[in-house]
């Protein structure tokens, strides 16, 4: 999974905290190789993760959404940013880009409309039409 540069900068501090937790809980620590886990190394409860996500969203001033909805938001933002649909599809574990297209077709249409407007801006103004408007013809 590719991460943005700001997130990558946070990884060393997170790993350091995990090492300290592993040492502090050496007697009971269970290494499952998880990036996010409890202090004893065991997996987090899905319900706890969902509840904590709501808390973090509220603290960040974001609207309350379910964790799974954040997945859809991420895909939508990627498509709106012009990320190739194959990349979005791969990143979301879809077996084909068709699944991604079916789920996010409304976004794709908006992206295509935006692209059409950008192309229009590249075209030179029609000088005959401008002359006709100036003379009132």
C-alpha positions in Angstrom: 0.0 0.0 0.0 1.3 3.4 -1.0 1.3 6.1 1.7 1.6 9.9 1.4 4.8 11.5 2.5 3.2 13.1 5.6 2.0 9.7 6.8 5.4 8.1 6.1 7.0 10.7 8.4 4.9 9.4 11.3 5.9 5.7 11.0 9.2 5.8 12.9 7.6 7.4 16.0 4.8 4.8 15.8 7.3 1.9 15.5 9.3 3.3 18.5 6.2 3.4 20.6 5.4 -0.2 19.6 9.0 -1.3 20.6 8.5 0.4 24.0 5.2 -1.4 24.5 6.7 -4.7 23.5 9.5 -4.2 26.1 7.1 -3.1 28.8 4.8 -6.1 28.2 7.5 -8.6 27.4 6.0 -11.3 29.7 2.6 -11.3 27.9 3.4 -9.7 24.5 2.2 -11.7 21.5 3.8 -10.6 18.2 1.3 -10.9 15.4 3.3 -8.6 13.1 0.5 -6.0 13.2 1.1 -2.3 12.6 -1.9 -1.4 14.8 -2.5 -3.6 17.8 -3.1 -3.5 21.6 -0.2 -2.9 24.0 0.2 -6.6 24.4 0.5 -7.1 20.6 -3.0 -8.7 20.2 -5.3 -7.5 17.4 -7.7 -4.6 18.0 -11.4 -5.4 18.2 -13.2 -4.2 15.0 -15.8 -2.5 17.2 -13.2 -0.6 19.1 -11.5 0.5 15.9 -14.9 1.8 14.6 -15.7 3.6 17.8 -12.2 5.2 18.0 -12.5 6.3 14.3 -15.7 8.2 15.2 -13.8 9.9 18.1 -10.9 10.9 15.9 -13.3 12.2 13.2 -15.1 14.3 15.8 -11.9 15.7 17.2 -10.8 16.6 13.6 -14.1 18.4 13.1 -15.2 16.0 10.4 -18.8 14.8 9.9 -19.6 11.5 11.7 -19.2 8.7 9.2 -18.7 5.0 9.5 -15.2 3.7 9.0 -16.2 1.8 5.8 -17.6 5.1 4.5 -14.1 6.5 4.8 -13.0 3.9 2.3 -15.5 5.2 -0.2 -14.5 8.8 0.6 -10.9 7.9 -0.2 -11.8 6.4 -3.5 -14.0 9.4 -4.4 -11.2 11.8 -3.5 -8.7 9.8 -5.5 -10.9 9.8 -8.6 -11.7 13.5 -8.2 -8.0 14.2 -8.0 -7.5 12.5 -11.4 -5.9 9.3 -10.1 -6.1 6.6 -12.8 -9.0 4.2 -12.1 -6.7 1.2 -12.3 -4.7 2.6 -9.3 -7.9 3.3 -7.3 -9.2 -0.2 -8.2 -6.0 -1.9 -7.1 -5.8 0.1 -3.9 -9.3 -0.8 -2.9 -8.8 -4.5 -3.7 -11.3 -4.6 -6.5 -10.8 -7.5 -8.9 -11.6 -5.4 -11.9 -11.8 -1.7 -12.7 -15.4 -2.4 -13.7 -16.3 -2.8 -10.0 -14.7 0.5 -9.3 -16.5 2.1 -12.2 -19.8 0.7 -11.1 -19.4 2.0 -7.5 -18.0 5.4 -8.4 -19.5 6.2 -11.8 -21.0 9.4 -10.5 -17.5 10.6 -9.7 -16.1 9.5 -13.0 -18.8 11.6 -14.8 -17.9 14.6 -12.7 -14.2 14.1 -13.5 -15.0 13.8 -17.2 -17.0 17.0 -17.1 -14.1 18.8 -15.4 -11.7 17.4 -18.1 -14.0 18.7 -20.9 -14.0 22.2 -19.3 -10.2 22.2 -19.0 -9.8 21.3 -22.6 -12.2 24.1 -23.6 -10.0 26.5 -21.8 -7.1 25.5 -24.0 -8.9 26.3 -27.2 -8.4 29.7 -28.8 -11.4 32.0 -28.8 -13.2 32.0 -32.1 -12.2 35.4 -33.7 -15.1 35.3 -36.2 -17.6 34.9 -33.4 -16.0 37.8 -31.5 -16.1 40.0 -34.6 -19.7 39.2 -35.1 -20.5 40.1 -31.5 -18.6 43.4 -31.7 -20.5 44.5 -34.9 -23.9 43.2 -33.7 -24.2 40.7 -36.6 
